[in-house]
Amino acid sequence: MSCISFLQLRRAVLQSVSTLAVLATTSAVTLAQQNDNTPQQPQATPTPQPSASPAAEPPPAQAGAPPSAVQQPAAGNVLPETRVVAPVERRQPRKPPTRVVTNQPPAPTQTQAQVVAAQNDKLDAARKTIFTTAGAGSYEVTRQAIEALPQGTNTTLDKVLLQLPGVTQDSAASGELHVRNEHANLQYRINGVMLPDGVSGGFGQFLDSGIVGSMSLLTGALPAQYGLRTAGVLDITTKTDAFDNSGKVSVYGGSHENITPYVEYGGTSGQTQYYVSGRYYYSNLGIENPTPAPEAIHDRTQQEKGFLYLSTVLDPESRLTLISGVSNSLYQIPNNPGQPSRFMTPTVSSFDSAFLNERQQEISQFNVLAYQHSAEGIDYQISYFNRYNQLHFLPDPLGDLIINGVASNVYRQSYVNGFQEDTAWHVADAHTLRFGFFTSAERSLVTGIDTTFPGSPVTGQEFDPTTGVPLPPVTIFDSSSKLGWLLGSYVLDEWKITNQLTLNAGLRFDQMYQYVNANQFSPRVSLTWVPYDGTTFHAGYARTFTPPSQVIAAPTNIALFQGTVAAPLVQQNDPVLPERAHVFDVGVVQKVWPVPGLEVGLDGYYKIARDLLDDGQFGQAYVLDGFNFDKANNLGVELKALYAIGNLKLYGNLAWARQLGTHIVSNQFLFTPDELAYIATHYIYTDHSQYLTASAGASYLWNDTRFSASMIYGSGLRSGFANTDHVPSYTQVNMGVSHDFYLVAPNKPTTLRFDVVNVFDKIYEIRDGSGIGVFAPQFGPRRAFYFGISQKI
C-alpha cells in the first residue's frame, strides 16, 4: 500500500514536471513569436481537458488553438491548469536617425568691391522709392536694348529716343525730336536729378548713350514731383555694372568720313566706385543736308564728349555721388547752292551760296553732387547742380549780307546753379508721403551783332541818290542779360487703397522770376489699378506750369532795326509767357498670357493749354526764338507692343496725334501780317505736329552673332503758309550685325559690327524750308555704311 502510494506519488511528480516542461517550451515559443510580431490581446481561458493517459506525452497543439491551452491527462489526479502569460511588451523609444555630419566649406569671404557693390545696390533700390511713376505712362529702355539697335551704343541719344512711342523726328535746327507733338518740353534727369535748361536750339546731344545703364521716358499726367518740363521726363540711370575694374575701347566709322573712337573704364577703390568715358566724333555730315544729294556741302563737325561718375559709400545708410559731363562741338553750317543774291554792296553784286562759310560752336558742361540717405523708413536725396552752356553762331560776313540782307553774329550763354531735394517717408506699408523742393538761379546773356543794309523790308535796300551806289551796311548791337530764378515745391501722397488700387494725389507750387514773373498751384491726381496679374490701368489729371527757356524768351529791341531791310513788318513785341495747361491721360498695359513674352499697351491723352509755348528758327542763325499761342489743344493715342522670347526681341509703336493753336500773343514781330491775321481767326497746326508716327525693331542673338533692324515712319511735319500743308511721308530702315570673338579672354569679347543706315536709300524731307519758324530745308540721311570694332579690357 505504501509502495503503491510511493509509486503513485512519484508518477504524479514526474507528470507535473513533464507538464511544466511542456508549458515552459510552449511559452518560450509564444514569447518568441510575440517579440517578432505585433503584440496580441490576451485571450479567454479555455476549458481544461483531462489527459488520455497519465504516462502519455501531451499531444501537439492543434492548429488555431491558443498556445497557452494545454490538455491535462484523463486519469489520475487532475492538476489545475497552469497558464503562463507573456509579459506586456513596452515599446522602445524611437531612436532619432543617425545624423551624418559633413564638413561644409565656409562661405567665401566677400571682397571689398563686392561689399561696396552690395551697399550701392541697396541704396539704388532705396533711391527708386523716392521717385514714383504711378499714374504716368512709362517706357523703359535698358542698356541691352540700346546695344541691340543697329549702331549699338554709337547711336546718338536722340536717335534712340525715336524708337519710343510718340516721339517724332525733326531737324537739328528745330530741336531734333518732339514728344507727343510738343516742342522743347522734354526734361532730362540723371539719377533723379533734373538737369536745367541750357541754350536750346543747339545741335549737340551732350549726353552720350554709352553712359546709360537704363532710362525711362515718362509721359502723361505726371506726379507732382515732376515740374517745369512736363511733355516727357527722360530719367537716365547711369551704368552701375561697370565697377569691376574693366572697360572697353572701340573705333567706329564709315560713310561721310565718319570716325568715332570711344573709351570707358570703371572700377572700385576702397569705398568708392568710379566710371569714366570719352568719345571723339568726326564726320562730313554734321547737320542734315539741305539738298537730297548723298554728300552735303560744307558740313564737317568735330565733337568731344566726356563723362565722370564717382560714388562713395559713407556708411551702410548713406553715400555721396558726383556726376560730371562735358561736350564741345564745332559745326559747319551746310550750304544750299543756287540761292538768289537779293542785295549788293558797292563792290559785290552776287554771291554763290555754295561757298558760304557759316559756323557754329557749342559748349555744354554740367555737374551734380548728390547726398543720399536711407534709414528708418525715410529715403531722401539732396543735390547741388550746375550747368554751363555756350552757343556762338558765326555768319559769312559777305555772303549772308548779299543773300539774306543781314549777317547775324549770335552769342548765347547760360550758367545755372541750383538745389533739389526729394524725400520719401514710408509711413506704413500702404502709405508713402513724398515731398521736396527745387530752386535754381540762371545768369543768361543773349547778344546779337547784326550787319544789314539801310532801307526797308518792303522796298529793299537804299542807294545813293546821286551815284546810284548802294549805301554801305550798318551794324546793330543788341544785348540782353538776366539773373532769373525758378522755385518749386511739392507734396505727394501715395496710398494703396487695396492691393490692386493705388491713389496718388499731390500739389505742386512753382514760381518764376525771369523776364516775366508768374506762379501757379498745380494739383495732380491719378489712379493705378491692377485687377489681375499682368494687367495695369492708369488714369490721371495734372495741372502744369511751364516757364519758357530764359535765353529763348530774351527780348529783342526791334526799334534798333528801324530804317533797315532787317526791320520787322510787325512792330508788336509782347514778352514770352509761361504755359499753363490741363492734362488728362488714361492707359492700360496688358501681358498677353496665351502668348508668353508679349506685352501690349494703349494710351490716350488730351491737353488744353493757355499760352502754349513754341519755338522756331526765324533767321539764318541756327538758334531758336520763342512765342505763345493764346489757346491750344493736343490730342493723341499711342499703341505699343513688346515681344521677347529667348534670344528674339521685337517691338513696335504707333501714335496718332494732333496739336492745334490759335492767336499769337508774344514776339509777334517774328510773323508777317498775313500770318498773324490768319492765326488770330483760325486754329492752325503747330509746325512740329505730325498725324502718324511709328517705330519698330527686331534683334536676334545666335551663337554670339546679333542681327538687328529698326524702322521709323512719319506722315510728315507741317509746311506751307501758316502750316496748312505738310511734307510727304517717309520710312527709314536701318540694319546691323555684330559678332563677339573671344580672342583675349573668355570674359573679354572682341566685337565686330557692320551697320547700314537707310538701307533702301529713301530720299525724304524732314523740312522743306516753309512753314512757321522754318528757315531752310533739311533732308533725312542717305544710305550709309559703318564698321566698328570694340575690345573689352
C-alpha positions in Angstrom: 0.0 0.0 0.0 2.8 2.3 0.9 4.7 1.1 -2.1 1.8 1.8 -4.4 1.4 5.2 -2.8 5.0 5.9 -3.3 4.8 4.9 -6.9 1.7 7.0 -7.4 3.4 10.0 -5.8 6.5 9.6 -8.0 4.3 9.3 -11.1 2.4 12.4 -10.1 5.6 14.3 -9.6 7.0 13.2 -12.9 3.8 14.1 -14.6 3.9 17.5 -13.1 7.5 18.0 -14.1 6.6 17.0 -17.7 3.7 19.2 -17.8 5.8 22.2 -16.5 8.5 21.4 -19.2 5.9 21.4 -21.9 4.4 24.6 -20.6 7.8 26.2 -20.5 8.7 25.2 -24.0 5.3 26.3 -25.3 5.7 29.7 -23.5 9.1 30.2 -24.9 7.8 29.7 -28.5 4.9 32.1 -27.8 7.2 34.7 -26.4 9.5 34.5 -29.4 6.5 34.9 -31.7 5.3 37.9 -29.8 8.7 39.5 -30.0 8.7 39.1 -33.7 5.1 40.3 -34.3 2.6 42.9 -33.1 1.5 42.1 -29.6 -1.9 40.4 -29.4 -4.6 41.0 -26.9 -4.9 38.3 -24.1 -7.5 35.7 -24.9 -10.1 34.0 -22.7 -9.0 31.0 -20.6 -10.0 27.7 -22.3 -11.8 24.9 -20.5 -9.2 22.4 -19.3 -9.3 18.9 -20.9 -8.3 15.6 -19.0 -5.3 13.6 -20.2 -6.0 10.4 -22.2 -3.3 8.5 -20.3 -1.3 9.5 -17.2 2.0 8.3 -18.8 1.4 9.6 -22.3 3.1 12.8 -23.7 0.7 15.7 -24.3 -0.4 15.8 -28.0 0.9 18.6 -30.2 -1.0 21.9 -30.2 -4.0 22.0 -32.6 -4.0 24.4 -35.4 -5.6 27.6 -34.4 -5.5 26.7 -30.7 -4.1 29.3 -28.4 -0.5 28.4 -27.4 -1.4 28.7 -23.7 -4.1 25.9 -23.9 -2.6 22.6 -22.5 -4.6 19.4 -22.2 -4.5 17.6 -18.8 -4.2 13.8 -18.5 -7.6 12.0 -18.3 -6.6 9.5 -15.5 -5.2 10.1 -12.1 -5.2 13.3 -10.2 -6.1 16.3 -12.4 -3.8 19.2 -11.7 -5.2 22.7 -12.0 -4.4 24.4 -15.3 -1.2 26.3 -15.3 -1.2 29.3 -17.6 1.9 31.3 -18.4 1.1 34.9 -19.5 3.6 36.6 -21.7 4.9 39.8 -20.2 3.5 43.1 -21.6 5.7 44.4 -24.3 6.8 48.0 -23.8 7.8 49.9 -27.0 11.2 51.1 -27.0 11.6 54.8 -27.6 12.2 55.7 -31.2 15.8 56.5 -31.8 16.5 59.5 -33.9 18.1 58.7 -37.3 21.7 58.8 -37.3 22.9 62.3 -38.3 25.7 62.3 -40.8 27.8 65.3 -40.2 29.6 66.7 -43.2 32.1 69.5 -43.2 30.7 72.3 -45.4 33.3 74.6 -46.7 32.9 78.1 -45.2 31.2 80.8 -47.3 33.8 82.7 -49.4 34.7 86.0 -47.9 33.4 88.9 -50.0 35.9 91.2 -51.5 35.8 94.9 -50.6 34.5 95.6 -54.1 31.6 93.1 -53.6 30.7 94.7 -50.3 30.6 98.2 -51.8 28.6 96.9 -54.7 26.0 95.3 -52.4 25.7 98.6 -50.4 25.3 100.6 -53.6 22.7 98.1 -54.9 20.7 98.6 -51.7 20.9 102.4 -52.0 20.0 102.3 -55.7 16.8 100.4 -54.7 16.1 102.9 -52.0 16.5 105.8 -54.4 14.0 104.3 -56.7 11.4 104.5 -54.0 12.0 108.3 -53.7 10.6 108.9 -57.2 7.3 107.4 -58.4 5.9 106.8 -61.8 2.4 105.9 -60.6 -0.3 107.2 -62.8 2.0 108.1 -65.7 2.9 106.3 -68.9 6.3 104.7 -68.7 8.6 103.2 -71.3 11.9 101.8 -70.2 15.0 101.2 -72.3 17.8 99.1 -70.9 21.4 99.2 -71.9 21.0 95.8 -73.5 18.2 97.2 -75.7 20.5 100.1 -76.8 23.3 97.7 -77.7 20.8 95.6 -79.7 20.0 98.5 -82.0 21.8 99.0 -85.3 24.9 101.0 -84.4 24.6 100.0 -80.8 25.9 102.5 -78.3 27.3 104.5 -81.2 23.7 105.6 -81.7 23.2 109.2 -80.5 20.7 109.6 -77.7 18.1 111.4 -79.8 18.1 108.5 -82.3 17.5 106.1 -79.5 14.5 108.1 -78.4 13.0 107.9 -81.8 12.3 104.2 -81.1 9.9 105.1 -78.3 6.1 105.7 -78.6 5.0 109.1 -79.7 8.5 110.5 -80.4 8.7 112.4 -83.7 11.9 113.1 -85.7 12.8 116.7 -86.6 15.8 118.5 -87.9 18.7 119.6 -85.7 17.7 123.2 -86.2 14.2 122.6 -84.9 15.1 120.6 -81.8 15.9 117.2 -83.2 12.8 115.5 -81.7 9.4 116.0 -80.2 7.5 114.1 -77.5 3.7 113.9 -78.1 3.9 116.8 -80.6 5.4 119.2 -78.0 8.2 121.5 -78.8 11.2 121.6 -76.4 9.2 120.5 -73.4 11.3 117.5 -72.6 13.0 117.2 -69.2 16.3 115.3 -68.7 17.2 113.8 -65.4 20.3 111.8 -64.3 19.7 109.5 -61.3 16.6 111.5 -60.4 18.3 115.0 -60.5 16.8 117.4 -63.1 19.3 119.0 -65.5 18.4 122.6 -66.1 17.7 124.1 -69.5 20.7 125.4 -71.4 20.8 127.4 -74.6 18.2 125.5 -76.5 18.4 125.3 -80.3 21.9 123.7 -80.3 22.6 120.5 -82.3 24.7 118.7 -79.8 23.4 115.8 -77.7 25.6 116.5 -74.8 24.7 113.2 -73.1 26.3 110.1 -74.7 24.2 106.9 -75.0 27.3 105.0 -73.8 26.8 106.2 -70.2 23.2 104.9 -70.0 22.5 101.9 -67.7 18.8 102.3 -68.3 16.4 105.1 -69.0 12.7 105.7 -68.7 10.5 108.0 -70.6 7.6 109.2 -68.5 4.6 110.9 -70.2 1.0 111.8 -69.4 -0.3 113.1 -66.1 3.0 113.2 -64.2 3.1 113.0 -60.4 3.6 116.3 -58.5 7.3 115.8 -58.0 7.9 116.4 -61.8 7.6 120.1 -62.7 8.6 122.6 -65.3 9.2 120.5 -68.5 6.3 118.1 -68.5 5.7 116.8 -72.0 8.0 114.0 -71.1 10.7 113.2 -68.5 13.7 111.2 -69.6 15.2 109.8 -66.4 18.6 108.3 -67.1 20.2 105.9 -64.6 24.0 105.7 -65.1 25.8 102.5 -65.6 26.1 100.5 -62.3 27.6 97.3 -63.8 30.9 98.8 -64.8 32.7 98.9 -61.5 34.6 95.6 -61.8 37.9 97.2 -62.8 37.2 96.7 -66.5 36.4 98.8 -69.5 36.1 99.0 -73.3 37.9 100.6 -76.2 36.3 100.9 -79.6 36.6 102.6 -83.0 33.6 103.1 -85.3 33.2 104.8 -88.6 32.4 104.6 -92.3 30.5 106.8 -94.8 30.8 110.6 -94.8 34.3 110.1 -93.4 32.8 109.3 -90.1 35.2 108.2 -87.4 34.4 107.9 -83.6 36.9 106.4 -81.1 35.4 105.7 -77.7 36.9 104.5 -74.4 35.3 103.7 -71.0 36.7 102.3 -67.7 35.2 101.6 -64.3 36.3 100.1 -61.0 36.2 100.2 -57.3 38.8 101.7 -54.9 38.1 101.4 -51.2 34.5 102.6 -50.6 34.4 104.5 -54.0 33.0 103.3 -57.3 34.2 105.2 -60.4 33.4 105.3 -64.1 34.8 107.5 -66.9 34.1 107.6 -70.6 35.2 109.7 -73.5 34.2 110.0 -77.2 35.6 111.8 -80.2 33.4 112.2 -83.3 34.3 113.5 -86.7 32.0 113.5 -89.8 31.3 115.2 -93.1 27.6 115.1 -92.2 27.3 117.1 -89.1 23.8 118.6 -89.7 21.0 117.5 -92.1 21.8 118.1 -95.7 19.6 120.9 -97.2 19.8 119.0 -100.5 18.9 115.4 -101.5 22.5 114.7 -102.5 24.4 111.9 -100.8 27.0 114.3 -99.5 26.4 117.8 -98.1 28.5 120.9 -99.0 30.4 122.4 -96.1 29.1 120.2 -93.3 32.0 119.0 -91.2 31.7 118.5 -87.5 34.1 117.7 -84.7 32.8 116.7 -81.2 34.3 115.7 -77.9 32.4 114.3 -75.0 33.5 113.2 -71.6 31.7 111.8 -68.6 32.7 111.1 -64.9 30.8 109.2 -62.2 32.1 108.8 -58.6 30.1 107.3 -55.8 31.5 106.9 -52.2 29.6 104.9 -49.6 29.9 106.9 -46.3 28.2 104.2 -44.2 25.7 101.5 -44.9 22.9 104.0 -45.0 24.3 106.9 -47.0 26.5 107.8 -49.9 27.9 110.8 -51.9 27.8 110.9 -55.7 29.4 113.2 -58.2 28.4 113.2 -61.8 30.1 115.4 -64.4 29.8 115.8 -68.1 31.3 118.0 -70.9 30.6 118.3 -74.6 32.4 120.5 -77.1 31.1 120.7 -80.6 32.1 122.5 -83.8 29.8 122.6 -86.9 30.0 123.9 -90.4 26.5 125.0 -91.5 25.7 123.1 -94.7 25.2 125.1 -97.9 22.2 125.1 -100.2 23.5 126.0 -103.7 21.5 128.1 -106.1 20.1 130.7 -103.6 19.5 134.0 -105.3 21.5 137.1 -104.4 19.0 139.8 -103.4 21.3 142.5 -102.2 24.6 144.1 -103.1 27.4 146.1 -101.7 29.3 148.9 -103.5 31.8 146.3 -104.7 29.9 142.9 -104.8 26.6 142.3 -106.6 26.3 138.5 -106.3 27.5 135.6 -104.2 27.4 131.8 -104.9 25.6 130.3 -101.9 27.6 127.1 -102.4 30.6 128.9 -100.9 29.0 130.3 -97.8 31.1 129.8 -94.6 28.8 129.8 -91.6 29.9 128.0 -88.5 28.6 127.3 -85.0 30.3 126.3 -81.7 28.5 124.7 -78.8 29.9 124.0 -75.3 28.0 122.2 -72.5 29.1 121.3 -69.1 27.2 120.0 -66.0 28.0 118.8 -62.5 25.8 117.1 -60.0 26.7 116.5 -56.4 24.2 114.3 -54.5 23.9 113.1 -51.0 21.6 110.2 -50.3 20.4 108.7 -47.0 18.1 105.8 -46.3 17.2 104.6 -42.8 14.1 104.0 -40.6 11.5 104.3 -43.3 12.8 107.6 -44.7 14.7 107.9 -48.0 15.9 111.2 -49.2 18.4 112.8 -51.7 19.6 116.3 -51.7 21.6 117.6 -54.7 23.6 120.6 -55.9 23.8 121.0 -59.6 25.2 123.5 -62.1 25.2 123.7 -65.9 27.1 125.9 -68.3 26.1 126.4 -72.0 27.5 128.5 -74.7 26.4 128.8 -78.3 28.1 131.0 -80.9 26.9 131.3 -84.5 29.4 132.9 -86.9 27.9 134.1 -90.2 29.6 134.5 -93.5 30.0 138.3 -93.3 29.7 139.0 -97.0 27.7 136.0 -98.3 24.8 136.4 -95.7 24.6 140.1 -96.5 24.3 139.5 -100.2 21.8 136.6 -100.0 19.8 137.4 -96.9 20.4 141.1 -96.3 21.6 140.6 -92.8 24.6 138.8 -91.3 23.9 137.9 -87.7 26.6 137.1 -85.2 24.7 135.4 -82.3 26.1 134.6 -78.9 24.1 132.9 -76.2 25.4 131.9 -72.8 23.7 130.4 -69.7 25.1 129.5 -66.3 22.7 127.8 -63.8 23.2 126.8 -60.2 20.6 125.1 -58.1 19.5 122.7 -55.4 17.0 119.9 -55.4 15.7 117.8 -52.5 13.4 114.8 -52.6 12.1 112.7 -49.7 10.0 109.6 -49.4 8.6 108.8 -46.0 7.2 105.3 -45.8 4.5 106.0 -43.2 3.1 102.5 -43.4 3.2 99.5 -45.8 0.3 101.0 -47.8 1.1 104.7 -47.4 4.1 106.8 -48.7 4.4 110.5 -48.3 6.8 112.3 -50.7 7.8 115.9 -50.6 10.7 118.1 -51.9 11.8 121.4 -53.4 13.7 122.8 -56.4 15.4 126.1 -56.8 17.8 127.5 -59.4 19.4 130.7 -60.4 20.3 131.4 -64.0 22.6 134.1 -65.4 21.9 134.3 -69.1 23.4 136.5 -71.8 22.0 136.9 -75.3 23.9 139.1 -77.7 23.3 139.8 -81.4 25.6 141.7 -83.7 23.7 142.2 -86.9 25.2 143.8 -90.1 22.5 144.9 -92.5 21.6 147.5 -95.2 19.8 150.7 -94.8 16.4 150.5 -96.4 13.0 148.9 -95.9 11.9 145.3 -95.8 9.2 146.3 -98.4 11.1 148.5 -100.8 14.6 147.0 -100.3 18.0 148.5 -99.7 18.7 152.1 -100.2 21.0 153.6 -102.9 22.9 156.9 -103.0 20.5 159.1 -105.0 23.4 160.8 -106.7 25.7 157.9 -107.6 23.3 155.0 -107.5 25.7 153.1 -105.4 24.3 151.0 -102.6 24.6 152.7 -99.2 27.2 150.9 -97.0 25.9 148.4 -94.5 25.3 149.3 -90.8 26.0 147.3 -87.7 23.4 146.9 -84.9 24.3 145.7 -81.4 21.6 144.2 -79.2 22.2 142.5 -75.9 20.1 141.2 -73.0 21.3 139.7 -69.7 19.2 138.5 -66.9 19.5 136.8 -63.5 16.4 134.7 -63.3 15.1 132.4 -60.6 12.9 129.3 -60.6 11.4 127.9 -57.4 9.3 124.9 -56.9 8.0 122.6 -54.1 5.6 119.7 -53.9 3.9 117.2 -51.6 2.6 113.9 -52.9 0.6 111.2 -51.1 0.7 107.7 -52.4 -2.0 105.5 -50.8 -2.7 101.8 -51.6 -6.4 101.7 -51.1 -6.3 98.0 -51.8 -3.7 95.6 -53.0 -5.0 96.3 -56.5 -5.8 100.1 -56.3 -3.3 102.9 -55.7 -4.2 106.6 -55.3 -1.6 109.3 -56.0 -2.6 112.8 -55.0 -0.3 115.8 -54.9 0.0 119.5 -55.0 2.8 121.5 -56.6 3.7 125.2 -56.5 6.0 126.9 -59.0 7.3 130.4 -59.1 9.4 132.1 -61.8 11.2 135.4 -61.6 12.6 135.9 -65.1 11.6 138.3 -67.9 8.1 137.7 -66.7 7.2 137.0 -63.0 4.5 134.3 -62.6 3.4 131.4 -60.4 0.9 128.6 -60.1 -0.5 126.0 -57.8 -0.8 122.7 -59.7 -3.0 119.8 -58.3 -2.2 116.3 -59.6 -4.2 113.1 -59.0 -4.0 109.7 -60.6 -5.2 106.1 -60.0 -3.4 102.9 -60.8 -5.5 99.7 -60.9 -4.1 96.2 -61.2 -7.1 93.9 -61.3 -5.2 90.9 -62.4 -1.6 89.8 -62.7 -0.2 91.3 -65.9 -2.9 94.0 -66.3 -2.3 97.6 -65.2 -4.7 100.5 -65.8 -3.8 104.1 -65.1 -5.7 107.4 -65.3 -4.7 110.8 -64.2 -5.1 114.6 -64.3 -2.3 117.1 -64.0 -2.3 120.9 -63.9 1.0 122.0 -65.4 3.1 125.2 -65.4 5.9 125.5 -67.9 8.2 128.6 -67.9 9.9 129.4 -71.2 13.7 128.8 -71.5 15.2 132.1 -70.4 17.6 132.5 -73.3 14.8 131.8 -75.8 12.5 134.3 -74.0 15.1 137.1 -74.1 13.5 140.2 -75.7 14.7 141.8 -79.0 14.9 145.5 -79.3 13.2 145.8 -82.6 13.4 149.6 -82.6 17.1 149.3 -83.3 16.3 147.8 -86.7 14.1 150.6 -87.9 15.3 152.1 -91.2 17.0 148.8 -92.3 16.0 145.9 -94.5 16.0 143.7 -91.4 13.2 145.7 -89.7 10.2 143.5 -88.9 6.9 144.2 -90.7 5.1 143.8 -87.4 6.0 146.1 -84.6 4.3 144.3 -81.7 6.6 142.5 -79.3 4.9 141.2 -76.2 7.0 139.1 -73.8 7.1 135.3 -73.9 4.7 133.9 -71.2 4.8 130.7 -69.2 2.5 127.9 -70.4 -0.4 126.7 -68.3 -2.3 123.6 -69.1 -4.7 120.8 -68.0 -3.5 117.3 -69.0 -5.7 114.2 -68.9 -4.3 110.8 -69.6 -5.6 107.2 -69.4 -4.0 103.9 -70.4 -3.6 100.2 -70.0 -0.7 97.8 -70.2 -1.5 94.1 -70.7 0.7 91.0 -70.7 -0.8 88.5 -73.2 -0.5 85.3 -71.2 -1.6 83.0 -74.1 1.5 84.3 -76.0 4.4 84.2 -73.5 6.6 87.2 -73.7 4.1 89.5 -75.4 3.0 92.8 -73.8 0.8 95.5 -75.3 -0.2 98.9 -74.2 -2.7 101.6 -75.2 -2.6 105.2 -74.0 -4.7 108.3 -74.8 -4.2 111.9 -73.8 -5.8 115.3 -74.1 -4.3 118.6 -73.2 -5.9 122.0 -73.0 -3.4 124.9 -72.9 -3.2 128.6 -72.5 -0.2 130.4 -73.8 1.2 127.3 -75.5 5.0 127.6 -75.9 6.5 127.1 -79.3 9.9 127.9 -80.9 11.2 128.5 -84.4 14.2 129.4 -86.5 13.4 132.9 -87.8 16.8 133.7 -89.5 19.9 132.2 -90.9 21.4 131.8 -87.4 20.7 128.2 -86.2 19.1 129.4 -83.0 15.5 129.4 -81.8 13.2 132.1 -80.7 10.1 131.6 -78.6 6.4 132.7 -78.9 3.0 131.7 -77.5 -0.3 130.6 -78.9 -3.1 132.1 -76.8 -5.2 128.8 -76.8 -4.2 125.3 -77.9 -5.2 121.7 -77.6 -3.2 118.5 -78.0 -4.9 115.2 -78.6 -3.3 111.8 -79.2 -3.4 108.0 -78.9 -0.4 105.7 -78.6 -0.2 101.9 -79.1 2.9 99.9 -78.2 3.8 96.2 -78.3 6.8 94.3 -76.9 7.6 90.6 -77.5 10.6 88.7 -76.1 11.2 85.0 -76.2 14.6 83.5 -75.8 17.1 85.5 -77.9 14.4 87.1 -80.1 13.1 90.5 -79.2 10.5 92.5 -81.2 8.9 95.9 -80.6 6.5 98.2 -82.4 4.9 101.6 -81.7 2.2 103.6 -83.4 1.0 107.0 -82.5 -1.7 109.3 -83.8 -1.6 112.9 -82.7 -2.8 116.4 -83.5 -1.9 119.8 -81.9 -3.7 123.0 -82.8 -3.2 126.6 -81.6 -4.7 130.0 -82.3 -3.8 133.7 -81.8 -0.1 134.6 -81.4 0.3 136.6 -78.1 4.1 137.1 -77.8 7.0 138.0 -80.1 4.5 138.9 -82.8 7.3 140.7 -84.8 8.5 137.2 -85.9 5.5 136.8 -88.1 4.2 138.5 -91.3 1.0 140.5 -91.0 -0.9 137.9 -93.2 0.2 135.0 -90.9 -0.8 136.9 -87.7 -4.2 137.8 -89.2 -4.9 134.2 -90.3 -3.8 132.6 -87.0 -5.9 135.1 -85.0 -9.1 133.7 -86.5 -8.1 130.1 -87.2 -6.8 127.1 -85.2 -3.6 126.0 -87.1 -1.4 123.0 -86.8 1.9 123.7 -84.9 4.9 123.3 -87.2 6.0 120.1 -85.4 2.6 118.5 -85.4 2.5 115.1 -87.2 -0.5 112.9 -87.7 1.1 109.5 -87.6 4.4 108.4 -86.1 5.6 104.8 -85.9 8.7 102.8 -85.0 9.6 99.2 -84.9 12.6 96.9 -84.4 13.9 93.4 -84.0 17.0 91.7 -82.7 18.1 88.1 -82.6 21.2 86.6 -80.9 22.5 83.4 -82.5 25.9 81.9 -81.4 27.4 85.2 -80.3 26.1 86.9 -83.5 23.4 89.5 -83.2 21.2 90.6 -86.1 19.2 93.8 -85.6 16.9 96.1 -87.5 15.0 99.3 -86.7 12.5 101.4 -88.6 10.9 104.9 -88.2 7.9 106.3 -90.1 6.5 109.8 -90.2 3.5 111.1 -92.1 5.3 114.4 -92.5 5.8 117.6 -90.5 3.9 120.8 -91.4 4.8 123.2 -94.2 3.3 126.0 -96.3 1.5 129.2 -95.3 0.5 129.1 -91.6 1.4 125.3 -91.6 -1.6 124.4 -93.7 0.3 121.7 -95.6 2.8 119.0 -94.7 5.8 117.4 -96.3 5.4 113.8 -97.8 5.5 110.8 -95.6 8.7 108.7 -95.2 10.1 105.4 -93.9 13.7 104.8 -92.9 15.0 101.3 -92.2 18.4 100.6 -90.5 20.0 97.2 -90.2 23.1 95.8 -88.4 25.0 92.7 -87.5 27.7 92.1 -84.8 29.7 89.2 -83.6 31.7 88.5 -80.4 35.0 86.8 -80.7 36.8 85.7 -77.5 40.4 86.2 -78.5 41.8 87.8 -75.4 39.9 86.1 -72.6 36.6 84.2 -72.1 35.0 87.2 -70.4 36.5 89.9 -72.6 35.0 89.7 -76.1 36.2 91.4 -79.2 33.2 92.7 -81.0 33.0 93.4 -84.7 29.9 95.1 -86.2 28.6 96.3 -89.5 25.6 98.6 -89.9 23.6 100.1 -92.7 21.6 103.3 -92.2 18.7 103.9 -94.6 19.0 100.5 -96.2 16.7 101.3 -99.1 18.2 104.8 -99.6 14.9 106.5 -99.2 15.2 110.2 -100.1 12.9 112.2 -97.9 12.5 115.7 -96.5 12.2 116.4 -92.8 11.6 120.1 -93.6 11.1 121.8 -96.9 12.0 125.4 -95.8 8.4 126.6 -95.5 6.1 126.9 -92.5 6.2 128.9 -89.3 9.7 129.1 -87.8 11.4 127.1 -90.6 14.2 128.8 -92.4 15.8 126.1 -94.6 15.1 122.6 -95.9 16.6 119.5 -94.3 16.7 116.0 -95.8 17.0 112.7 -93.9 20.3 110.8 -94.2 21.1 108.9 -97.4 22.2 105.3 -97.3 25.5 104.9 -95.3 27.7 102.0 -94.2 29.5 101.8 -90.9 32.0 99.4 -89.4 33.2 99.1 -85.8 35.5 97.1 -83.5 35.5 97.1 -79.8 37.5 95.3 -77.1 36.6 94.8 -73.5 39.6 95.4 -71.3 
